[in-house]
Amino acid sequence: QFFRQALSRARFENVRIIHLSGHGDREEGFYLLKDQSGLVSVPLKPHNVTELIARTSVAKGGSVECVVLNACTTEGLGRALRAAGVDHVVCWRWEVEDDAARAFSKAFYEQLHVLMQHSPAGASSIYADAFIDGRMTVDVWEESQSHSLDVAPGAVEMQTRGKGKKKRNGVMLLSKDGDDLGCSSLAGARMGA
């Protein structure tokens, strides 16, 4: 209920960015958020999240230009939001360490703040530029982790839920201006939407 009310207000309060931080779970088919007390995980079905957020997007007469899904395995939800008309969606292809997600967000929003002050209103390239800064920050964070673990640079891998090794830096930008898949093997590659 709180989530629905917050999104309803966002449509009329000139909110440009929605940031969701919590837990994503691809296997269960829903996105998990903590409630206001921070103690209970509340499952939100992807189609419900998509429908509620899409109503706030510029494409639907709202003001939201960008949604940041700062949680594990949110690519599917990100693609659904992009397909529903959200101009720019930041999401994670696979599981992400909390410290890496925080490092990304800090760099992304610091750069976005600077760009918003020096770019013309409605310049959508600011999201791509801020994303690149955040992605590079995660790359540096991962390199620092590989050195502290005495592992070869570029080989930071995480063991998760007994499913084997994970690839590194799965942050992505899905954008009306072209996707940036953010992986180390595709870093900087701009793909057509």
C-alpha positions, 0 to 999 in steps of 0.5 A, a space after each residue: 500500500 505504501 509503495 502504491 501511494 508513494 508512486 501515485 504522489 510521484 506522478 504529480 510531484 515532478 519526480 524524475 527518478 525512482 530508486 528501488 533498493 532491496 532484494 531481487 529474485 529471478 527464480 521466484 519471479 518477484 522483486 522483494 522490498 523491505 517494509 517501512 520498519 525494515 524487518 519484513 520482506 514484501 514480495 511485489 510481482 514484477 507485472 504490478 511493479 511495472 504497471 505502477 511505475 510505468 504510470 509515472 513515466 514521461 511516456 504516460 504523462 508523468 515526470 519519471 525519466 529514470 528508474 534505478 533497480 539497485 538489487 540483484 537479478 533485476 534485468 527482467 524487471 528492468 526490461 519490462 519497465 523499459 518496454 512499458 515506456 520508462 526512458 532509462 532503467 538501471 538494473 543488475 543482470 545477476 547478484 551484486 555485493 551490497 558494497 558494490 551496489 552502494 558504490 555504484 549509486 554514490 558515483 551515479 548520483 554524484 555525477 548525475 547531480 553535476 550533470 543536471 546542473 550543467 545540462 539543458 533540461 530534458 537532456 537524456 544523455 545525462 543518465 548514460 554519462 552518470 551510468 558510465 561513471 557509476 559502472 567505472 566505480 564498480 570496476 575499480 571497487 572490484 579490482 580493489 577486491 581482487 587485490 585484497 583477495 590476492 586474485 588476478 585483476 578482472 577475476 573477481 567472482 562470487 560464490 552464490 547459493 551453491 550455483 557456482 561462480 558469478 561474472 563480474 559487474 552486471 550493472 546495465 543501463 536500458 535506455 531509449 537512447 541505446 543500451 549499455 550492458 555494462 559487463 566487463 566484456 562489453 564495457 562501454 559498448 553501446 547497443 541499439 535499443 
